[in-house]
Each structure stands twice: as C-alpha cells, then as structure tokens.
Amino acid sequence: MFAKDMIDNAITPIKLSDNCLQIITWMEESKVAQLPVVEEQSYYGLISEREIYNLQEPDIEVREVLNRLRNVAVHKTQYFTDVLYYFVNEKLTVLPVLDRQTNYAGVITNQSLIRSLAEINGISHPGSIIVLEVHQTDYMLSQIGQIAEMNDVKILNLFTRPHKDSMLMDVILKTNSEKIDSIIGTFERYEYSVKTTFSKKDIEWEELKENYDYMMNYLNI
C-alpha cells in the first residue's frame, strides 16, 4: 500500500492567513496535534499545537511563524513502511502527502494509518489472531506453516517480537479461520505456548480493533 492510498480526506489544511488561536480549536475538533499549512497547493510545513502554545502572542496569522513549521512529508508513491517510520520517529498525528511536483496531495492521520494497517494485515477479514510464545532458538516458520496446513488454516500474516532481556519471542499469527480449537490443540501438542487468541467470532469489532492496536504497540509501531 502506498501513501496516496492512506489519505484522510476529512482533514482540511491550514492557510497562511489563518489565526493561530483558531487553529488550536480546529486541532481539538479533529483530534490531532499538527495540521498542514497549504496555499494554492504549495505545502509550507506542519504547524503544531506545541509551537502555538509556545508563542508569546498566539493571536497572529500563520504567515508570521513560518520559521516554526516542520518540513515533514512523504511522496504519494512511498510505501507504508516509510509512513510508519515518520509517524513513529517524528511523533506525528498527521503526515502530509505530496505529488511528484511536490504539490500538496492530502494528509494521512493516525486513524487512517490504523485503518490502512488493519487492511494490509487482514485484521478486518474474518479469522482469528493467535499469539505464540516460543524460545528464539525453537522458532521454525516452516513448522508453524505445516501445523496450519494440517488444520486447513491459512496464515494471512505473521509478526515476531523478541522479548527484552530474554530469549523468548512472541509469534503473532493472523489466520483466515474463526475455528481455531483444532490448530490450538496441535500447537500445544507440539509444545508451543499459546499466549492468547483473539477471534472476531467471540468479540465485537471495536474490541478486536483495540486488540489490534495493542498488537501494534507490541511491535513498537
């Protein structure tokens, strides 16, 4: 998935003539901590809630604080991993997207990022999540795949997360099946520790999304 596929059209960019105090209200309404500054498709940078609060006289137009804007953006054809990098390392709630001519094309929000990641990883598709805890030296992707095949289950996505100060690791599986009793039993027979499971059959979508967010935190995303 590319950056252009993750744009949230609900966010309206800020103009150079907009008042900084008014921008704080718009940020609160949109539940974001930054907003892009755009004039006739030209992108000037991100204005942040923190920078506005640090102004001695915030009742001024954006054009008067251009030196405080953050020049952060991605191009439309950059992959979702680049988007993740900027959100994590720049601590963003929004990320502007530019076209080949560096004109403003839209903005990705943390909410549209989560929705896109859920789509990429099959979270919104029927199925279940299984979290295994294994020793790093015992991790065998081929064996996990064989166990899934033995139970007529397909693994749609797989993540691994090493534990800190330990040789243990979590193996997070997204499967295409809501009926996982059989595969759980097989994992246990092969002496895998099944840490937890999440099934859309058993819980509502909002709960599943919360569990997905928890999983993303697990991966430090």
Order of alpha helices (4+ residues) and beta strands (2+ residues): alpha-beta-beta-alpha-beta-alpha-beta-beta-alpha-beta-alpha-beta-beta-alpha-beta-alpha
